[in-house]
Amino acid sequence: MQHASITEFLQYYSKVKGRTKKVVSLITEDNITYSLNEKQFSIGDLARHIPLVELHFYLPIIKGHASGYSGCDASFAPDTASILALYEQAELEMEDILKDKPAEFLKQRIKMPKGDISLYKWLRLILEHEIHHRGQIYQLLSASGVSVPNIFGLSSEDLISISS
């Protein structure tokens, strides 16, 4: 993704969020606490972590505030409906921050402990973080016995069959 306009970024962001919410909606009371071991995030932890990091780390940094991230355990959102509400909140806050900003806003620099980066790169990191953890949710749901959808409608077998 090259330097997009704010409108293009928000459209892509919305599509990423939609794909993540689709897989998060497969979380049930029976699998929300599933994890490979007690030292790793559960399915629910991962699903909560994505919007909570966005709401309390990424978005405050954009606003020039300090991080307020304090974890992602079940006390933040105990069930799938409340987890999905966190995604909606993150989407609304992102749109609210960016909607009226000029294109130059994307070129602003964000101070990081090891240097600074452009706001545009920061926005890309938000999406990369989400996509990374979405993959983990897919894997854990599958390991817990849930039949997960193909992200773009094609399985590996489908790709083999249409390849020459």
Disulfide bonds with the S-S distance in Angstrom:
none
